[in-house]
Amino acid sequence: MAMATLEQKIASALADDSITSTVLAELITEVEIGIVAADKAAEEEREKALDPIASPDAVKARTALADAEFRRDRLRNVLPRLQQRFSEVEAHERYERWVVDYEQVKAEHDGLVQELRETYPAIEEKLTELLLRIETGDREAKRVNSEKPFDAKEANGDGRWLLETELVARGLDHFRIHDLQIMRDLKLPQFEAGAQLAWPPHRPIDWSSVAPVARHPGADWAAAQKEDNVRRAANEARWAEDEVVRQAENRRAPAP
């Protein structure tokens, strides 16, 4: 009766589309215990059937042994199907849990996507424009510093000297050799797909700004150096103005 009840539970479990992996796991354990018990019962029937004294009726002994082995073999045969069913149900349950987790993470992911779309282009434009103006301002500061007339007694100790914008903004007086510098080391990709950088921008070589090799000016070195500084500063300022105009035109250009 107990065996029939177990086999009924097995048949019901294999036909139940709503059964859980927990119920199947419990049933598999029950079947494994039943196989051990059935195997023991079959072995006992075998010993009994082979003993003429214990089983004087050979036909009945053979029938009892066959029945015991049959019950054991039926359980052994159905166990792999239960295990396969358990694997399928457990995988389905894991998938359903994953879908819930996926939807939760996707909601946050979609929010980050939208935030990046809205935030990055504005930062890219504003930061690139600022860095270009800082470059121009630092060139002007360098020019002013180079032209300071130290031969005037008022110039010595007056404290008038312009450091790079980044140094002052970051509360530094110099960069160490391994320090990361915003103006030098920053790499800011353009938001649109491609290999272009918003910073530093592409800068074709301005061959007009490349100084030719010239003879040593001799006694007129100071005047020649000043003239060269003025010419270089003018070229750099012209390039910076052109770059600002180009960036502005790119921003105003309609998207393709």
Secondary structure by P-SEA (a helix, b strand, c coil): caaaaaaaaaaaaaacccccaaaaaaaaaaaaaaaaaaaaaaaaaaaaaacccccccaaaaaaaaaaaaaaaaaaaaaaaaaaaaaaaaaaaaaaaaaaaaaaaaaaaaaaaaaaaaacaaaaaaaaaaaaaaaaaaaaaaaaaaaacccccccccccccccccaaaaaacccccccccccccccccccccccccccccccccccccccccccccccccaaaaaaaaaaaaaaaaaaaaaaaaaaaaaaaaacccc
